[in-house]
Amino acid sequence: MMKTTQVLHKLNHALTQLKVDAILIAGPEAVQYLSGSYHPYILSHPKTPFWVYMEKNGQPVGIVPALWKNDIKRDGWLKEVHAYQGNIDTGTDWLTTLAKVLGTKTNILGVDLAGWQQGVFSQFSSAYPDIRFEPVDAWISDLRIKKTEDEIALLKDVAYRTDHGINGAIHHITVDRRMTALTLAEELRVHTQERGITLYGYHACARVASGKYVNQLWPLPPVFGFSHIIDFAEGEPIRMNARTFMNGYWSDATRMMTMGEPSVEQSYGYQELVNLRNFAMTLLRTGTVCDDLFKQVEAFAKEENIQWQSEYGLGHGIGTAPIEKPYLCAGEKTTLEVNMVLVLTPIIKTKSGMLLQSNDTVLITKEGCEVIGWYKDWREPYVPIFSI
């Protein structure tokens, strides 16, 4: 876990500017941000919430299910960890434990309403008729946009390890062409884990599409499956996606490959993708409004006759969630600033309908933007050489 106090110092400063006595946060990604403690099972256990309480000029305090107490106390920077028994359906010990932490000195309490289950918040707020509850969803979301130096170092590390893992998985195709999209997806999972990062849970995935399946973003609709089991054929395009995390901070990489030398259409399409990405990167600088950037890229694609699939957006922020603010899409009014970390996600369609995609992590700097995480130079697709 990231043993840093930089986020904690940032939180304390920001909290002094908020017109509340304290905050009580329930959203999993925000809880991780406030506590420095990441546990993927939080998302799959909605009946056992994890809260973080923090007063002005104070230290964050955790309220957790008893089974998780030791793990959460070991990680992160929580001053105290209070455990409750059972879950929100089997009793009210969670409510009693929250009452002990809050005490009687809180008059105005900031809460992230979107992070609370409606029934749980109704029961909780009814127990405190004298407290005024203020929504702080936008505050905590905006606070997470700009990364600290420690967060940036971790995001760089996980992005690089993910890209290295993708390249490691591709080497198996070089050795043995008798592989399917499904087996390559499994190689992505294994090779990323071999590099010390994790690929499991609600948000993580390893997904591969090849041949005709490259013409659709989800390879096997409506079946819930990530990849098909048809052998790769010479000349096929292959799209690979690995979404991974390390210590709770995420990477989201998509890479293209061709089985043998790319066709004219594949080469031309990939160059269009690179040109669109390069143009977008010239606009990724401090002071740029996301909506303006989106419109300029849209105009560029139209002028260059590139079939950019703009309905999927151009990118998003990344951090304790794989997709978070700011969003590079129409209508997003966030202004880019130094130390924001984003993932560019352009998708273009070729004449025959192939969907080519590139997900690249970038850091906003004083000079513009820096691509972080490349193990291979992705200005061209990967072309595995023949072996057996």
NUVEXDO-461041 format. One record per residue (C-alpha): residue in three letters; chain; x, y, z. Coordinates in pm, 1 decimal, decimal comma, always signed. Example, Ala and Ser with C-alpha at 12.3 -4.5 7.8 and 13.67 -1.06 7.14 Angstrom:
<nodes>
+-----+-------+----------+----------+----------+
: res : chain :       xx :       yy :       zz :
+-----+-------+----------+----------+----------+
: ALA :     A :  +1230,0 :   -450,0 :   +780,0 :
: SER :     A :  +1367,0 :   -106,0 :   +714,0 :
+-----+-------+----------+----------+----------+
</nodes>
This chain:
<nodes>
+-----+-------+----------+----------+----------+
: res : chain :       xx :       yy :       zz :
+-----+-------+----------+----------+----------+
: MET :     A :     +0,0 :     +0,0 :     +0,0 :
: MET :     A :   +113,1 :   +354,5 :    -73,4 :
: LYS :     A :   +252,7 :   +472,7 :   +261,8 :
: THR :     A :   +235,2 :   +843,2 :   +189,0 :
: THR :     A :   +127,5 :  +1146,2 :   +387,5 :
: GLN :     A :   +105,5 :  +1372,2 :    +80,8 :
: VAL :     A :   -261,3 :  +1288,1 :    +21,4 :
: LEU :     A :   -334,3 :  +1326,3 :   +393,0 :
: HIS :     A :   -178,3 :  +1673,2 :   +402,8 :
: LYS :     A :   -377,0 :  +1768,8 :    +95,0 :
: LEU :     A :   -697,4 :  +1642,2 :   +258,0 :
: ASN :     A :   -639,7 :  +1837,0 :   +579,3 :
: HIS :     A :   -582,0 :  +2159,9 :   +389,5 :
: ALA :     A :   -886,4 :  +2112,4 :   +166,7 :
: LEU :     A :  -1108,7 :  +2022,3 :   +461,6 :
: THR :     A :  -1031,0 :  +2352,4 :   +635,8 :
: GLN :     A :  -1189,0 :  +2530,1 :   +337,5 :
: LEU :     A :  -1510,4 :  +2326,0 :   +359,7 :
: LYS :     A :  -1804,3 :  +2465,8 :   +556,2 :
: VAL :     A :  -1865,6 :  +2152,9 :   +761,6 :
: ASP :     A :  -1745,7 :  +2026,6 :  +1099,7 :
: ALA :     A :  -1650,5 :  +1684,7 :   +964,5 :
: ILE :     A :  -1705,8 :  +1446,5 :   +673,9 :
: LEU :     A :  -1834,3 :  +1087,9 :   +663,7 :
: ILE :     A :  -1750,5 :   +922,0 :   +331,7 :
: ALA :     A :  -1892,2 :   +591,7 :   +200,1 :
: GLY :     A :  -1798,4 :   +564,0 :   -172,6 :
: PRO :     A :  -1536,1 :   +285,5 :   -219,0 :
: GLU :     A :  -1291,3 :   +485,2 :   -435,5 :
: ALA :     A :  -1325,4 :   +793,1 :   -211,4 :
: VAL :     A :  -1282,6 :   +578,7 :   +102,2 :
: GLN :     A :   -961,2 :   +440,8 :    -39,9 :
: TYR :     A :   -841,5 :   +792,1 :   -120,7 :
: LEU :     A :   -913,1 :   +911,1 :   +233,2 :
: SER :     A :   -767,4 :   +609,3 :   +409,7 :
: GLY :     A :   -479,9 :   +494,5 :   +188,6 :
: SER :     A :   -617,9 :   +142,4 :   +229,2 :
: TYR :     A :   -735,3 :    -57,7 :    -72,0 :
: HIS :     A :   -945,7 :   -373,6 :    -51,5 :
: PRO :     A :  -1113,1 :   -491,5 :   -374,8 :
: TYR :     A :  -1379,4 :   -689,9 :   -192,8 :
: ILE :     A :  -1547,9 :   -369,1 :    -78,3 :
: LEU :     A :  -1724,9 :   -341,8 :   -414,6 :
: SER :     A :  -1857,4 :   -697,1 :   -398,1 :
: HIS :     A :  -1988,4 :   -671,0 :    -40,0 :
: PRO :     A :  -2243,3 :   -386,4 :    -33,0 :
: LYS :     A :  -2396,5 :   -520,9 :   +289,5 :
: THR :     A :  -2077,5 :   -442,2 :   +483,0 :
: PRO :     A :  -1988,2 :    -78,5 :   +407,4 :
: PHE :     A :  -1656,5 :    +83,6 :   +494,1 :
: TRP :     A :  -1680,2 :   +448,5 :   +607,5 :
: VAL :     A :  -1415,0 :   +710,5 :   +676,8 :
: TYR :     A :  -1485,7 :   +990,5 :   +924,1 :
: MET :     A :  -1260,6 :  +1296,3 :   +942,3 :
: GLU :     A :  -1283,2 :  +1618,3 :  +1141,2 :
: LYS :     A :  -1114,1 :  +1946,0 :  +1053,6 :
: ASN :     A :   -748,7 :  +1942,8 :  +1160,5 :
: GLY :     A :   -794,7 :  +1579,2 :  +1253,5 :
: GLN :     A :   -698,1 :  +1235,3 :  +1133,1 :
: PRO :     A :   -918,9 :   +999,0 :   +928,5 :
: VAL :     A :  -1097,4 :   +729,6 :  +1126,8 :
: GLY :     A :  -1229,9 :   +405,0 :   +977,1 :
: ILE :     A :  -1558,1 :   +230,3 :  +1052,9 :
: VAL :     A :  -1532,5 :   -120,1 :   +908,9 :
: PRO :     A :  -1683,1 :   -470,1 :   +932,5 :
: ALA :     A :  -1507,8 :   -675,7 :  +1200,3 :
: LEU :     A :  -1370,3 :   -931,9 :   +953,0 :
: TRP :     A :  -1173,3 :   -660,5 :   +771,2 :
: LYS :     A :  -1039,7 :   -469,3 :  +1071,0 :
: ASN :     A :   -689,4 :   -615,3 :  +1085,2 :
: ASP :     A :   -629,8 :   -579,4 :   +711,0 :
: ILE :     A :   -751,3 :   -220,7 :   +699,2 :
: LYS :     A :   -564,7 :   -125,5 :  +1016,8 :
: ARG :     A :   -242,7 :   -267,3 :   +871,8 :
: ASP :     A :   -264,4 :    -64,3 :   +551,3 :
: GLY :     A :   -289,7 :   +307,1 :   +488,1 :
: TRP :     A :   -277,5 :   +585,2 :   +744,2 :
: LEU :     A :   -598,6 :   +557,4 :   +948,2 :
: LYS :     A :   -548,6 :   +685,3 :  +1302,9 :
: GLU :     A :   -821,7 :   +459,7 :  +1441,4 :
: VAL :     A :  -1025,7 :   +170,1 :  +1307,6 :
: HIS :     A :  -1359,4 :    +87,5 :  +1471,0 :
: ALA :     A :  -1523,5 :   -245,0 :  +1387,7 :
: TYR :     A :  -1892,1 :   -336,1 :  +1380,4 :
: GLN :     A :  -2043,2 :   -683,4 :  +1391,3 :
: GLY :     A :  -2269,5 :   -836,2 :  +1127,9 :
: ASN :     A :  -2397,4 :   -628,6 :   +837,8 :
: ILE :     A :  -2660,4 :   -368,0 :   +758,7 :
: ASP :     A :  -2931,0 :   -635,4 :   +729,7 :
: THR :     A :  -2855,6 :   -842,3 :  +1038,4 :
: GLY :     A :  -2852,7 :   -569,3 :  +1303,6 :
: THR :     A :  -2774,7 :   -209,5 :  +1394,5 :
: ASP :     A :  -2425,0 :   -248,9 :  +1535,2 :
: TRP :     A :  -2297,1 :    -48,1 :  +1237,5 :
: LEU :     A :  -2521,6 :   +239,8 :  +1344,4 :
: THR :     A :  -2409,3 :   +212,4 :  +1707,6 :
: THR :     A :  -2044,7 :   +213,6 :  +1600,8 :
: LEU :     A :  -2097,4 :   +519,9 :  +1383,1 :
: ALA :     A :  -2261,1 :   +695,0 :  +1681,1 :
: LYS :     A :  -1955,1 :   +628,4 :  +1898,7 :
: VAL :     A :  -1726,4 :   +781,9 :  +1638,5 :
: LEU :     A :  -1941,8 :  +1087,7 :  +1570,2 :
: GLY :     A :  -2009,9 :  +1170,9 :  +1933,5 :
: THR :     A :  -2215,3 :  +1486,7 :  +1995,3 :
: LYS :     A :  -1993,3 :  +1766,1 :  +1862,9 :
: THR :     A :  -2084,1 :  +1748,9 :  +1494,8 :
: ASN :     A :  -2347,2 :  +2000,6 :  +1379,7 :
: ILE :     A :  -2276,6 :  +2001,5 :  +1005,1 :
: LEU :     A :  -2165,6 :  +1675,0 :   +847,5 :
: GLY :     A :  -2041,5 :  +1642,4 :   +490,2 :
: VAL :     A :  -2148,8 :  +1321,0 :   +315,5 :
: ASP :     A :  -2096,7 :  +1180,8 :    -34,2 :
: LEU :     A :  -2459,6 :  +1100,9 :   -110,9 :
: ALA :     A :  -2378,3 :   +905,7 :   -426,4 :
: GLY :     A :  -2154,9 :   +673,6 :   -224,2 :
: TRP :     A :  -2426,6 :   +579,6 :    +26,1 :
: GLN :     A :  -2695,0 :   +320,5 :    -26,2 :
: GLN :     A :  -3023,1 :   +510,0 :     -5,1 :
: GLY :     A :  -3178,3 :   +291,4 :   +264,8 :
: VAL :     A :  -2863,3 :   +302,7 :   +478,5 :
: PHE :     A :  -2841,0 :   +680,5 :   +459,9 :
: SER :     A :  -3210,0 :   +717,9 :   +542,9 :
: GLN :     A :  -3168,5 :   +504,3 :   +853,4 :
: PHE :     A :  -2849,9 :   +686,8 :   +953,0 :
: SER :     A :  -2981,8 :  +1040,9 :   +897,7 :
: SER :     A :  -3306,2 :   +962,7 :  +1082,0 :
: ALA :     A :  -3098,9 :   +882,4 :  +1390,6 :
: TYR :     A :  -2950,7 :  +1236,2 :  +1384,1 :
: PRO :     A :  -3234,8 :  +1486,6 :  +1339,3 :
: ASP :     A :  -3020,4 :  +1772,5 :  +1475,7 :
: ILE :     A :  -2733,8 :  +1728,5 :  +1230,9 :
: ARG :     A :  -2736,2 :  +1914,9 :   +901,2 :
: PHE :     A :  -2607,4 :  +1699,2 :   +617,4 :
: GLU :     A :  -2419,0 :  +1867,9 :   +334,1 :
: PRO :     A :  -2335,4 :  +1686,9 :     +7,8 :
: VAL :     A :  -1961,3 :  +1685,0 :    -64,8 :
: ASP :     A :  -1959,4 :  +1457,5 :   -372,7 :
: ALA :     A :  -1821,9 :  +1728,4 :   -602,5 :
: TRP :     A :  -1562,9 :  +1831,7 :   -343,0 :
: ILE :     A :  -1412,2 :  +1485,6 :   -302,0 :
: SER :     A :  -1430,6 :  +1418,4 :   -677,9 :
: ASP :     A :  -1250,9 :  +1743,5 :   -763,2 :
: LEU :     A :   -994,8 :  +1681,9 :   -490,5 :
: ARG :     A :   -892,8 :  +1354,0 :   -653,3 :
: ILE :     A :   -835,2 :  +1509,1 :   -999,0 :
: LYS :     A :   -488,8 :  +1654,1 :   -932,0 :
: LYS :     A :   -242,0 :  +1389,9 :   -820,9 :
: THR :     A :    +35,2 :  +1417,7 :   -564,1 :
: GLU :     A :   +392,7 :  +1322,3 :   -653,2 :
: ASP :     A :   +349,8 :   +984,7 :   -484,2 :
: GLU :     A :    +28,7 :   +914,1 :   -674,1 :
: ILE :     A :   +193,8 :  +1007,2 :  -1004,5 :
: ALA :     A :   +487,9 :   +775,8 :   -931,2 :
: LEU :     A :   +248,1 :   +488,7 :   -860,6 :
: LEU :     A :    +38,3 :   +556,0 :  -1173,0 :
: LYS :     A :   +354,9 :   +563,0 :  -1384,9 :
: ASP :     A :   +468,6 :   +235,2 :  -1234,5 :
: VAL :     A :   +142,0 :    +45,8 :  -1286,3 :
: ALA :     A :   +106,4 :   +180,3 :  -1643,9 :
: TYR :     A :   +459,2 :    +65,9 :  -1732,4 :
: ARG :     A :   +415,4 :   -277,1 :  -1574,3 :
: THR :     A :    +87,6 :   -323,6 :  -1760,5 :
: ASP :     A :   +245,2 :   -237,2 :  -2094,8 :
: HIS :     A :   +538,7 :   -465,4 :  -2015,8 :
: GLY :     A :   +291,8 :   -743,8 :  -1934,5 :
: ILE :     A :   +110,0 :   -696,8 :  -2265,4 :
: ASN :     A :   +438,5 :   -726,4 :  -2452,0 :
: GLY :     A :   +527,9 :  -1036,5 :  -2249,8 :
: ALA :     A :   +197,5 :  -1199,8 :  -2343,9 :
: ILE :     A :   +252,4 :  -1119,7 :  -2711,7 :
: HIS :     A :   +583,6 :  -1307,9 :  -2704,3 :
: HIS :     A :   +385,8 :  -1629,6 :  -2667,1 :
: ILE :     A :   +232,9 :  -1568,2 :  -3009,9 :
: THR :     A :   +582,9 :  -1534,9 :  -3152,3 :
: VAL :     A :   +664,2 :  -1880,7 :  -3014,5 :
: ASP :     A :   +333,9 :  -2048,6 :  -3096,1 :
: ARG :     A :    +74,2 :  -1919,9 :  -3344,7 :
: ARG :     A :   -177,3 :  -2182,6 :  -3228,6 :
: MET :     A :   -349,6 :  -1939,6 :  -2997,5 :
: THR :     A :   -697,9 :  -1789,1 :  -2966,2 :
: ALA :     A :   -822,9 :  -1458,2 :  -2836,9 :
: LEU :     A :   -929,8 :  -1631,7 :  -2516,7 :
: THR :     A :   -589,6 :  -1787,7 :  -2451,2 :
: LEU :     A :   -417,3 :  -1455,3 :  -2526,7 :
: ALA :     A :   -651,0 :  -1282,5 :  -2279,9 :
: GLU :     A :   -539,7 :  -1535,3 :  -2019,3 :
: GLU :     A :   -175,9 :  -1463,2 :  -2108,8 :
: LEU :     A :   -245,2 :  -1093,6 :  -2049,2 :
: ARG :     A :   -381,1 :  -1172,9 :  -1704,0 :
: VAL :     A :    -89,7 :  -1400,4 :  -1611,4 :
: HIS :     A :   +183,8 :  -1174,2 :  -1744,9 :
: THR :     A :    +54,6 :   -865,4 :  -1568,9 :
: GLN :     A :    +34,2 :  -1054,2 :  -1240,5 :
: GLU :     A :   +389,4 :  -1180,0 :  -1290,5 :
: ARG :     A :   +496,1 :   -816,3 :  -1287,5 :
: GLY :     A :   +346,2 :   -750,8 :   -945,8 :
: ILE :     A :    +15,8 :   -598,2 :  -1050,7 :
: THR :     A :   -333,8 :   -733,1 :  -1007,9 :
: LEU :     A :   -608,8 :   -821,1 :  -1250,7 :
: TYR :     A :   -925,4 :   -923,6 :  -1069,4 :
: GLY :     A :  -1238,6 :   -764,9 :   -927,9 :
: TYR :     A :  -1520,2 :   -553,7 :  -1064,6 :
: HIS :     A :  -1319,5 :   -314,4 :  -1281,5 :
: ALA :     A :  -1025,2 :   -526,7 :  -1392,7 :
: CYS :     A :  -1026,2 :   -716,9 :  -1720,4 :
: ALA :     A :   -814,8 :   -881,3 :  -1988,4 :
: ARG :     A :   -996,6 :   -876,0 :  -2321,3 :
: VAL :     A :   -890,2 :   -964,6 :  -2674,5 :
: ALA :     A :  -1073,1 :   -930,9 :  -3007,9 :
: SER :     A :   -944,7 :  -1055,9 :  -3341,7 :
: GLY :     A :  -1060,1 :  -1093,4 :  -3701,4 :
: LYS :     A :  -1424,1 :   -998,4 :  -3757,8 :
: TYR :     A :  -1468,2 :   -937,9 :  -3383,5 :
: VAL :     A :  -1247,2 :   -628,9 :  -3411,1 :
: ASN :     A :  -1548,4 :   -466,8 :  -3579,4 :
: GLN :     A :  -1726,8 :   -444,6 :  -3243,2 :
: LEU :     A :  -1611,9 :   -311,9 :  -2906,3 :
: TRP :     A :  -1753,1 :   -602,6 :  -2706,6 :
: PRO :     A :  -1641,0 :   -922,5 :  -2880,4 :
: LEU :     A :  -1924,7 :  -1153,0 :  -2778,3 :
: PRO :     A :  -2254,8 :   -969,4 :  -2727,7 :
: PRO :     A :  -2495,4 :  -1059,1 :  -2580,0 :
: VAL :     A :  -2302,2 :  -1347,7 :  -2422,9 :
: PHE :     A :  -2111,6 :  -1246,7 :  -2109,2 :
: GLY :     A :  -1770,9 :  -1340,3 :  -2238,0 :
: PHE :     A :  -1455,1 :  -1140,1 :  -2296,0 :
: SER :     A :  -1293,9 :  -1324,9 :  -2586,7 :
: HIS :     A :  -1365,7 :  -1592,8 :  -2848,6 :
: ILE :     A :  -1189,7 :  -1924,7 :  -2907,1 :
: ILE :     A :  -1120,8 :  -1918,1 :  -3281,6 :
: ASP :     A :   -755,3 :  -1965,0 :  -3381,0 :
: PHE :     A :   -571,1 :  -1657,9 :  -3501,4 :
: ALA :     A :   -529,0 :  -1636,3 :  -3879,4 :
: GLU :     A :   -257,4 :  -1471,8 :  -4082,5 :
: GLY :     A :   -336,7 :  -1107,5 :  -4158,5 :
: GLU :     A :   -586,8 :  -1063,9 :  -3875,8 :
: PRO :     A :   -598,1 :   -745,9 :  -3668,5 :
: ILE :     A :   -597,8 :   -803,8 :  -3292,9 :
: ARG :     A :   -711,7 :   -557,7 :  -3024,1 :
: MET :     A :   -591,6 :   -620,0 :  -2667,8 :
: ASN :     A :   -711,4 :   -449,8 :  -2350,5 :
: ALA :     A :   -571,0 :   -495,8 :  -1999,4 :
: ARG :     A :   -716,7 :   -299,1 :  -1708,2 :
: THR :     A :   -509,3 :   -358,2 :  -1396,6 :
: PHE :     A :   -429,1 :   -205,0 :  -1059,4 :
: MET :     A :   -149,2 :   -192,0 :   -806,1 :
: ASN :     A :   -201,6 :    -74,0 :   -450,2 :
: GLY :     A :   -542,6 :    +48,0 :   -559,1 :
: TYR :     A :   -424,8 :   +274,5 :   -844,0 :
: TRP :     A :   -523,5 :   +181,3 :  -1196,4 :
: SER :     A :   -394,1 :   +138,2 :  -1548,9 :
: ASP :     A :   -610,1 :    +99,7 :  -1860,7 :
: ALA :     A :   -413,9 :     +3,3 :  -2172,6 :
: THR :     A :   -541,7 :    -96,0 :  -2517,4 :
: ARG :     A :   -296,3 :   -206,4 :  -2787,6 :
: MET :     A :   -321,2 :   -318,3 :  -3150,5 :
: MET :     A :   -137,9 :   -602,6 :  -3323,3 :
: THR :     A :   -151,7 :   -765,4 :  -3666,2 :
: MET :     A :    -76,0 :  -1127,2 :  -3747,1 :
: GLY :     A :   +201,3 :  -1071,4 :  -3997,3 :
: GLU :     A :   +259,5 :   -754,8 :  -4195,9 :
: PRO :     A :    -41,4 :   -519,7 :  -4180,7 :
: SER :     A :   -259,6 :   -485,0 :  -4487,4 :
: VAL :     A :   -281,1 :   -147,6 :  -4661,5 :
: GLU :     A :   -610,6 :    -78,3 :  -4485,2 :
: GLN :     A :   -469,0 :   -174,7 :  -4144,9 :
: SER :     A :   -156,7 :    +38,5 :  -4193,3 :
: TYR :     A :   -356,9 :   +335,8 :  -4311,7 :
: GLY :     A :   -609,5 :   +299,7 :  -4029,3 :
: TYR :     A :   -342,8 :   +272,5 :  -3762,5 :
: GLN :     A :   -171,1 :   +583,2 :  -3897,5 :
: GLU :     A :   -502,7 :   +769,0 :  -3874,1 :
: LEU :     A :   -531,2 :   +656,7 :  -3513,2 :
: VAL :     A :   -179,2 :   +779,9 :  -3436,7 :
: ASN :     A :   -242,2 :  +1113,2 :  -3613,5 :
: LEU :     A :   -560,2 :  +1168,5 :  -3412,9 :
: ARG :     A :   -383,3 :  +1079,0 :  -3088,8 :
: ASN :     A :    -88,3 :  +1306,8 :  -3169,0 :
: PHE :     A :   -317,9 :  +1598,9 :  -3245,8 :
: ALA :     A :   -506,9 :  +1546,9 :  -2919,6 :
: MET :     A :   -178,6 :  +1543,5 :  -2729,0 :
: THR :     A :    -87,0 :  +1888,3 :  -2864,4 :
: LEU :     A :   -400,7 :  +2018,0 :  -2689,9 :
: LEU :     A :   -340,9 :  +1839,0 :  -2360,9 :
: ARG :     A :   -192,8 :  +2126,9 :  -2166,5 :
: THR :     A :   -275,5 :  +2336,5 :  -1866,2 :
: GLY :     A :   -557,2 :  +2583,6 :  -1929,6 :
: THR :     A :   -737,1 :  +2370,9 :  -2190,3 :
: VAL :     A :  -1106,8 :  +2313,2 :  -2123,9 :
: CYS :     A :  -1208,2 :  +1950,6 :  -2189,1 :
: ASP :     A :  -1510,8 :  +2048,1 :  -2398,3 :
: ASP :     A :  -1295,3 :  +2275,2 :  -2618,1 :
: LEU :     A :  -1038,5 :  +1998,5 :  -2665,7 :
: PHE :     A :  -1310,8 :  +1755,1 :  -2769,4 :
: LYS :     A :  -1450,5 :  +1999,0 :  -3026,4 :
: GLN :     A :  -1108,0 :  +2069,3 :  -3176,1 :
: VAL :     A :  -1033,0 :  +1697,8 :  -3213,1 :
: GLU :     A :  -1376,9 :  +1650,7 :  -3369,6 :
: ALA :     A :  -1299,7 :  +1924,5 :  -3623,3 :
: PHE :     A :   -957,8 :  +1772,3 :  -3695,2 :
: ALA :     A :  -1108,9 :  +1426,7 :  -3758,4 :
: LYS :     A :  -1364,9 :  +1577,2 :  -3996,6 :
: GLU :     A :  -1099,8 :  +1775,1 :  -4185,0 :
: GLU :     A :   -872,7 :  +1468,8 :  -4218,5 :
: ASN :     A :  -1168,0 :  +1240,8 :  -4306,6 :
: ILE :     A :  -1095,9 :  +1015,8 :  -4006,5 :
: GLN :     A :  -1393,4 :   +814,4 :  -3884,6 :
: TRP :     A :  -1338,7 :   +890,0 :  -3516,3 :
: GLN :     A :  -1603,9 :   +723,1 :  -3300,4 :
: SER :     A :  -1660,7 :  +1035,3 :  -3091,8 :
: GLU :     A :  -1966,6 :   +894,5 :  -2915,4 :
: TYR :     A :  -1727,4 :   +695,8 :  -2693,4 :
: GLY :     A :  -1541,5 :  +1009,6 :  -2587,0 :
: LEU :     A :  -1171,0 :  +1084,5 :  -2609,7 :
: GLY :     A :  -1053,6 :   +984,6 :  -2263,7 :
: HIS :     A :  -1086,3 :  +1022,1 :  -1889,2 :
: GLY :     A :   -897,0 :  +1062,9 :  -1566,6 :
: ILE :     A :   -752,9 :   +768,1 :  -1377,5 :
: GLY :     A :   -648,2 :   +710,6 :  -1017,4 :
: THR :     A :   -824,8 :   +521,8 :   -738,9 :
: ALA :     A :  -1089,3 :   +442,6 :  -1000,7 :
: PRO :     A :  -1012,3 :   +329,9 :  -1357,2 :
: ILE :     A :  -1249,3 :   +595,0 :  -1491,5 :
: GLU :     A :  -1283,1 :   +924,8 :  -1305,6 :
: LYS :     A :  -1283,9 :  +1299,6 :  -1366,6 :
: PRO :     A :  -1190,7 :  +1480,7 :  -1579,5 :
: TYR :     A :  -1375,6 :  +1338,2 :  -1880,0 :
: LEU :     A :  -1255,0 :  +1429,2 :  -2229,4 :
: CYS :     A :  -1600,2 :  +1455,3 :  -2379,3 :
: ALA :     A :  -1851,3 :  +1708,7 :  -2505,4 :
: GLY :     A :  -1993,1 :  +1927,4 :  -2229,5 :
: GLU :     A :  -1714,4 :  +1864,8 :  -1975,0 :
: LYS :     A :  -1611,3 :  +2207,0 :  -1843,5 :
: THR :     A :  -1311,0 :  +2098,0 :  -1634,6 :
: THR :     A :   -992,2 :  +2292,3 :  -1711,4 :
: LEU :     A :   -677,5 :  +2082,8 :  -1737,9 :
: GLU :     A :   -407,5 :  +2151,8 :  -1480,3 :
: VAL :     A :    -56,3 :  +2032,2 :  -1402,1 :
: ASN :     A :    -42,4 :  +1687,5 :  -1233,8 :
: MET :     A :   -367,0 :  +1557,8 :  -1378,8 :
: VAL :     A :   -329,8 :  +1201,1 :  -1508,2 :
: LEU :     A :   -556,7 :  +1086,4 :  -1791,4 :
: VAL :     A :   -606,0 :   +799,2 :  -2032,2 :
: LEU :     A :   -650,9 :   +891,3 :  -2398,2 :
: THR :     A :   -893,3 :   +641,9 :  -2555,7 :
: PRO :     A :   -948,4 :   +730,5 :  -2924,7 :
: ILE :     A :  -1133,6 :   +476,1 :  -3139,7 :
: ILE :     A :  -1140,8 :   +499,9 :  -3519,3 :
: LYS :     A :  -1324,0 :   +292,8 :  -3779,9 :
: THR :     A :  -1161,2 :   +180,2 :  -4103,5 :
: LYS :     A :  -1344,5 :   +148,6 :  -4437,1 :
: SER :     A :  -1428,1 :   -218,4 :  -4374,8 :
: GLY :     A :  -1550,2 :   -148,1 :  -4021,1 :
: MET :     A :  -1247,4 :   -244,6 :  -3810,1 :
: LEU :     A :  -1240,0 :    -56,9 :  -3477,2 :
: LEU :     A :   -882,3 :    +40,7 :  -3393,3 :
: GLN :     A :   -816,1 :   +172,5 :  -3044,4 :
: SER :     A :   -528,6 :   +304,5 :  -2839,3 :
: ASN :     A :   -544,7 :   +366,0 :  -2462,5 :
: ASP :     A :   -244,6 :   +565,0 :  -2343,2 :
: THR :     A :   -180,2 :   +713,2 :  -1998,9 :
: VAL :     A :    -61,6 :  +1075,5 :  -2004,5 :
: LEU :     A :    +48,1 :  +1325,1 :  -1740,1 :
: ILE :     A :    -27,5 :  +1697,0 :  -1772,1 :
: THR :     A :   +296,2 :  +1890,5 :  -1715,1 :
: LYS :     A :   +400,7 :  +2256,1 :  -1729,3 :
: GLU :     A :   +525,4 :  +2196,4 :  -2083,6 :
: GLY :     A :   +219,7 :  +2008,3 :  -2213,4 :
: CYS :     A :   +169,7 :  +1635,0 :  -2167,3 :
: GLU :     A :   +395,9 :  +1335,4 :  -2115,6 :
: VAL :     A :   +312,5 :   +980,4 :  -2221,8 :
: ILE :     A :   +381,2 :   +750,9 :  -1928,7 :
: GLY :     A :   +396,7 :   +374,4 :  -1922,5 :
: TRP :     A :   +516,8 :   +282,0 :  -2272,5 :
: TYR :     A :   +742,4 :    -24,7 :  -2275,8 :
: LYS :     A :   +714,8 :    -40,0 :  -2656,1 :
: ASP :     A :   +689,9 :   +256,8 :  -2893,3 :
: TRP :     A :   +323,4 :   +243,2 :  -2993,5 :
: ARG :     A :   +347,3 :   +466,7 :  -3298,1 :
: GLU :     A :   +301,6 :   +141,6 :  -3489,9 :
: PRO :     A :   +120,1 :   -183,1 :  -3406,8 :
: TYR :     A :   +295,5 :   -491,6 :  -3278,3 :
: VAL :     A :   +381,9 :   -739,6 :  -3554,0 :
: PRO :     A :   +491,2 :  -1081,2 :  -3415,1 :
: ILE :     A :   +745,6 :  -1263,6 :  -3626,7 :
: PHE :     A :   +689,8 :  -1621,5 :  -3744,7 :
: SER :     A :   +825,7 :  -1906,1 :  -3536,8 :
: ILE :     A :   +645,8 :  -2244,2 :  -3527,3 :
+-----+-------+----------+----------+----------+
</nodes>
